[in-house]
């Protein structure tokens, strides 16, 4: 029997961000020796230096930059690594002038330091952070980096607060995203991407022309040796199985859906975003390739709804699946879509008049994750945004 151990990472309550920078604190001695750019401001006296690890990367690899802030004054300067200006910023533009990552896309707001660390930078000393992104755009990218700084002050109660803050813009850098071989045709790229989705789009199969198609999303068939899924609370625990397993089975609802493929071709690869929305009146989410704004939400309403994006980079001899959590990354085992989901009212709630021995719920939310080419089902949550999971409602079998 295959034990069910599926972790569904909830990202936010209502929307998902498709680009985030991964921060890593390093010492100045660890700074890379790649191309660099720098700028100085007078008040406070700081120099921002941004260095790239390498001038070129392959599609789907991480491009890393190191942001170093140096104190040019004669007194120590205390800065924070939090708040609106406490994070590095990178604006990314493609060769054809499209802004694919907006400046400060991962900044957080706030007016007080929330328990994080903030360094004292002495005269002549530096503080460095690394920030990276996965290269899902081809050709030569223009990077417009900026160091964020925010001085820390102390209020009357002795608590630290954010003081003056801002950006130190440095001249742009460039990075080449290249791969061996010639890109497949858009039609071939979409077909090869669909082949890596475990059959999810078999009845809602979009073409490479970008035109949405109407169809049905059918719950994936799980691994045949998967163990039953347990549902429990303080009073009871109940057990059920999902289709493909002998015994009592949950009846999974089909989802009337609309699907599309957004294709972004480059010289050596094709980026493909497979997008879907259910039911059909739910707007399709914006493609992560096409728009600089990479968040999406469901329209308000009481009924079940789901929208998602499954991103791929299709090379001459490889298909790379991307997934999103804190950073868009290469996804082992096929990855999965990022979705925003709203379940029907009262799903996952146990029924019955007895609190000591309640009956099973009327319906359950089941999440499926593609693991090493096989779908594995587990109990899904309620409303929210998840990475690598597609959700379906199951009706509890009635006698």
C-alpha positions in Angstrom: 0.0 0.0 0.0 1.2 3.5 -0.8 1.0 5.6 2.3 -0.6 9.0 1.8 1.7 11.8 2.9 0.8 14.9 0.9 1.6 18.4 2.2 -0.4 21.1 0.5 1.4 24.5 1.0 -1.1 27.3 1.5 0.4 30.5 0.2 -2.1 33.2 1.0 -5.8 33.5 1.9 -7.1 34.9 -1.4 -4.4 35.4 -4.0 -1.0 34.1 -5.1 2.2 35.8 -6.1 4.0 34.3 -9.1 7.4 36.0 -8.4 9.2 36.3 -5.2 12.9 36.9 -4.5 14.8 34.5 -2.2 17.0 36.4 0.3 20.1 35.0 1.8 22.4 37.0 4.1 26.1 36.7 3.2 29.4 38.3 4.3 31.3 40.7 2.0 34.0 38.1 1.7 31.5 35.8 -0.1 30.6 38.4 -2.8 30.6 36.9 -6.3 33.0 38.2 -9.0 30.5 38.6 -11.9 29.5 41.8 -13.6 28.6 44.6 -11.3 27.0 48.1 -11.1 27.0 50.6 -8.3 25.7 54.0 -7.2 26.2 56.4 -4.3 23.8 58.6 -2.3 24.8 61.4 0.1 22.2 61.3 2.8 22.6 58.8 4.3 26.1 58.2 2.9 25.6 54.8 1.3 27.0 53.0 -1.7 24.9 50.3 -3.3 26.8 47.7 -5.4 25.0 44.9 -7.2 26.9 42.0 -8.6 25.7 39.1 -10.8 26.9 35.6 -10.3 27.2 35.1 -14.1 26.5 37.0 -17.3 24.4 34.2 -18.7 22.2 31.3 -17.5 20.1 28.5 -19.0 16.3 28.7 -19.1 14.8 27.6 -15.8 18.0 28.2 -13.9 18.2 30.7 -11.1 19.9 34.0 -11.8 21.5 35.3 -8.6 22.5 38.9 -7.7 24.2 40.2 -4.6 23.1 43.5 -3.2 25.8 45.1 -1.0 25.2 48.4 1.0 28.4 50.1 2.2 28.5 52.9 4.9 30.6 55.8 3.4 30.1 58.0 6.5 32.1 58.4 9.7 29.4 57.1 12.1 27.6 53.7 12.3 24.3 53.4 10.5 21.6 51.1 11.6 19.4 49.8 8.8 16.6 47.2 8.7 16.1 44.3 6.4 12.3 44.5 6.7 9.7 47.0 5.6 9.0 48.6 2.2 12.6 49.6 1.6 14.3 46.8 3.4 14.4 44.4 0.4 16.3 44.4 -2.8 14.4 45.3 -5.9 14.8 44.1 -9.5 12.9 45.4 -12.5 13.2 42.9 -15.4 12.5 43.9 -19.0 12.8 41.6 -22.1 14.5 42.4 -25.4 11.2 43.6 -26.9 10.6 46.0 -24.0 8.1 44.0 -22.0 8.2 44.6 -18.2 7.9 41.1 -16.9 8.8 41.8 -13.2 7.8 45.1 -11.8 10.0 47.0 -9.4 9.5 46.2 -5.7 7.2 43.2 -6.6 8.0 41.5 -3.3 8.1 44.4 -0.9 6.2 44.3 2.4 4.7 47.2 4.2 4.7 48.2 7.8 5.7 51.0 10.2 7.5 49.2 12.9 10.3 46.6 13.0 8.5 43.3 13.7 11.1 41.3 15.6 13.5 40.9 12.8 17.3 41.6 12.8 18.8 44.9 11.7 22.5 45.4 11.5 24.8 48.3 12.6 27.0 49.1 9.6 30.2 50.7 10.8 32.2 53.3 8.8 33.6 51.5 5.8 31.7 48.4 6.4 29.1 46.6 4.2 26.0 44.5 4.5 25.0 42.1 1.7 21.9 40.2 0.7 21.5 37.8 -2.3 18.3 37.8 -4.4 17.4 35.4 -7.2 14.8 34.7 -9.8 14.2 31.8 -12.2 14.8 32.7 -15.8 11.5 32.0 -17.5 12.1 34.6 -20.3 14.6 34.2 -23.2 17.2 36.3 -24.9 18.9 39.3 -23.3 17.2 40.6 -20.2 17.7 44.1 -18.8 17.9 44.1 -15.0 17.3 47.4 -13.2 18.3 46.7 -9.6 18.0 48.9 -6.5 19.2 48.5 -3.0 16.5 49.3 -0.4 17.4 50.9 2.8 15.4 51.9 5.9 17.0 53.6 8.9 15.9 52.4 12.3 15.0 54.9 15.0 13.8 54.5 18.5 10.4 55.9 19.7 9.7 57.4 23.1 8.9 54.0 24.5 12.2 52.6 23.5 10.8 50.5 20.7 12.5 50.4 17.3 10.6 52.0 14.4 11.3 52.5 10.7 12.8 55.9 9.9 13.9 57.4 6.6 14.0 54.9 3.8 14.3 54.8 0.0 15.9 53.2 -3.0 19.5 53.4 -4.3 19.1 52.9 -8.1 22.1 51.5 -9.9 22.7 51.5 -13.7 21.1 48.5 -15.4 22.8 45.1 -15.9 22.1 42.6 -18.6 21.9 38.8 -18.5 21.6 36.4 -21.4 19.2 33.4 -21.2 20.3 30.8 -23.8 20.1 27.1 -24.4 21.4 24.7 -27.0 19.2 23.7 -29.9 16.3 25.3 -31.7 13.0 26.0 -30.1 10.1 23.7 -31.0 7.1 25.0 -32.8 4.4 26.5 -30.6 2.1 23.6 -31.5 4.7 21.0 -30.5 5.5 22.9 -27.3 1.9 23.0 -26.1 1.5 19.3 -26.9 4.6 18.4 -24.9 3.6 20.6 -22.0 0.1 18.9 -21.9 1.8 15.5 -21.9 3.3 16.4 -18.5 0.0 17.2 -16.8 -1.0 13.7 -15.9 -4.2 13.9 -18.1 -5.7 16.8 -16.2 -6.5 18.6 -19.5 -7.6 15.6 -21.5 -11.1 16.9 -21.8 -10.2 20.6 -21.9 -7.3 20.6 -24.3 -6.2 24.0 -25.5 -4.3 24.7 -28.7 -1.3 26.9 -29.4 -3.4 29.8 -30.9 -4.3 31.2 -27.4 -8.0 30.8 -28.0 -9.8 29.5 -24.8 -11.7 26.2 -25.2 -14.6 24.9 -23.1 -14.4 21.5 -21.6 -14.4 19.5 -18.4 -11.7 18.9 -15.7 -12.0 15.4 -14.4 -10.4 14.3 -11.2 -7.2 12.5 -11.8 -7.0 8.8 -11.3 -4.8 8.2 -8.2 -2.2 5.6 -7.8 -4.1 2.2 -7.6 -2.3 1.2 -4.4 -3.0 4.4 -2.5 -4.3 3.9 1.1 -7.7 5.3 2.2 -7.9 8.9 3.3 -8.8 9.5 6.9 -10.9 12.4 8.1 -11.2 13.0 11.8 -11.9 15.5 14.5 -12.1 15.4 18.3 -15.2 13.2 18.4 -14.7 10.7 15.6 -12.7 9.6 12.7 -14.2 8.4 9.4 -12.5 6.8 6.4 -13.1 6.9 2.7 -11.4 6.0 -0.5 -11.3 7.7 -3.9 -11.9 6.2 -7.4 -9.5 3.6 -8.5 -9.5 1.8 -5.1 -11.7 -1.2 -4.1 -14.3 -0.6 -1.4 -16.5 2.4 -0.6 -15.6 5.2 -2.9 -16.1 9.0 -2.9 -17.8 10.3 -6.0 -15.7 13.2 -7.3 -17.5 16.0 -9.1 -16.4 17.0 -12.6 -15.7 20.7 -13.1 -17.1 22.5 -16.1 -14.1 24.6 -17.1 -12.5 26.9 -19.6 -8.8 26.3 -20.6 -6.2 28.1 -22.6 -2.5 27.9 -23.5 -0.4 31.1 -23.5 2.7 30.7 -25.6 5.8 32.8 -25.4 8.4 31.7 -28.1 12.1 32.4 -27.9 15.0 31.3 -30.1 16.0 28.2 -28.0 12.8 27.4 -26.1 9.1 28.1 -25.7 7.4 29.2 -22.5 4.0 27.7 -22.1 1.4 28.7 -19.4 -1.6 26.3 -19.2 -4.4 28.3 -17.5 -7.8 27.1 -16.5 -10.9 28.4 -14.6 -14.0 26.6 -13.3 -16.8 27.2 -13.8 -16.6 28.8 -17.2 -17.8 32.3 -16.1 -14.7 32.6 -13.8 -12.1 34.7 -15.6 -9.0 32.9 -16.7 -6.0 34.0 -14.6 -3.4 36.3 -16.2 -0.4 34.5 -17.6 2.8 34.8 -15.7 4.6 35.2 -19.0 2.5 38.0 -20.4 1.8 40.4 -17.6 4.0 42.2 -15.0 1.2 41.9 -12.4 1.4 38.3 -11.2 -1.4 38.0 -8.7 -4.9 36.8 -9.3 -8.1 36.4 -7.3 -11.4 34.7 -7.7 -14.5 36.9 -8.2 -16.8 37.1 -5.1 -19.5 34.5 -4.8 -20.8 31.7 -2.7 -20.2 28.8 -5.1 -17.3 26.5 -5.7 -14.6 28.1 -8.0 -11.1 27.3 -9.0 -8.5 29.0 -11.3 -4.9 28.0 -11.9 -1.7 28.3 -13.9 0.7 25.5 -14.8 3.9 26.8 -16.3 6.5 25.0 -18.5 9.6 25.8 -20.4 9.9 23.6 -23.5 13.4 23.2 -24.9 14.5 21.1 -27.9 15.1 18.0 -25.8 13.6 18.9 -22.4 10.4 20.0 -20.7 10.9 22.0 -17.5 8.0 22.3 -15.1 7.9 25.4 -12.8 6.1 25.7 -9.5 5.7 28.6 -7.2 6.1 28.9 -3.4 8.6 31.4 -2.0 10.4 31.4 -5.3 9.4 30.0 -8.7 11.5 26.9 -9.1 12.1 23.9 -11.2 9.6 21.3 -10.1 10.8 17.7 -9.7 8.4 14.9 -10.7 6.2 17.1 -13.0 5.3 19.9 -10.6 1.7 21.1 -10.6 -0.5 24.1 -11.1 -0.7 27.0 -8.7 -4.4 27.5 -7.9 -6.8 29.8 -6.1 -9.7 27.9 -4.8 -13.1 28.4 -3.1 -15.0 25.4 -1.9 -18.7 24.9 -1.5 -20.3 25.9 1.8 -20.3 23.3 4.6 -17.8 20.9 2.8 -15.5 19.1 5.3 -18.0 19.6 8.1 -19.2 16.5 9.9 -23.0 16.0 10.0 -25.5 14.5 12.5 -27.3 15.6 15.6 -25.0 13.8 18.0 -21.8 15.6 18.9 -20.4 12.4 20.4 -20.9 10.3 17.2 -21.5 12.6 14.3 -22.0 11.4 10.8 -19.7 11.9 7.8 -19.7 15.2 6.0 -21.9 15.8 3.0 -19.0 16.6 0.8 -15.2 16.7 1.1 -12.5 18.7 -0.6 -9.8 16.4 -2.1 -6.5 17.7 -3.3 -4.4 15.9 -5.9 -0.7 16.3 -6.3 1.4 14.9 -9.2 4.3 13.0 -7.6 6.8 11.2 -9.8 4.3 11.0 -12.6 1.5 9.6 -10.4 -1.5 11.5 -8.9 -1.7 11.2 -5.1 -4.9 12.3 -3.3 -5.2 13.8 0.2 -7.6 15.8 2.2 -7.7 19.3 0.9 -8.3 22.5 2.8 -10.9 25.2 2.3 -10.6 28.5 0.6 -7.1 29.7 -0.3 -4.2 29.6 -2.7 -2.0 26.5 -3.1 1.0 25.4 -5.1 1.3 22.1 -6.9 -2.3 21.0 -6.2 -5.6 20.7 -8.0 -8.8 20.4 -5.9 -12.1 18.5 -6.5 -15.2 18.1 -4.4 -16.2 14.6 -3.4 -19.7 13.6 -2.3 -19.8 11.1 0.5 -21.3 7.8 -0.6 -24.8 7.3 0.7 -26.5 4.0 1.3 
